[in-house]
């Protein structure tokens, strides 16, 4: 209930920019859908913009025009929502998408990204995702990858990015 009240108060102020950090955490699916619909409606009516901070790619894909994916505080991929969801180039983004439960196969095991996030206070040299990445090679330990155009509107920071249709 508090979340709904805070969101309502924020929208009443008619802001031009809304920064929403996990706005639907711990809400049931029905309430979550209502809140997202209300936010989308208010943003459209007021001509506002929103920065949505969340780990929930289902919410992001429903709400955002563009997505920026961070890993250990660094941008690993960014692009238009549809392109990024359908053809991710970074193995971390692919892992996030693959870990979304598939309602058509309710009894399948959930996929997960192996390993653990490195200690943010002592990040490794090179690519921060390399110890969890199925595509990692020696170069990944030597040098941090630059954010580079992969295709159309998609950019990724990976030495060995995925090609469209390729899995990690």
Beta strands, then each sheet from edge to edge (+ up, - down):
strand 1: 17-21
strand 2: 49-53
strand 3: 66-71
strand 4: 74-80
strand 5: 147-151
strand 6: 154-157
sheet 1: 1+ 2+
sheet 2: 3+ 4- 6+ 5-
end
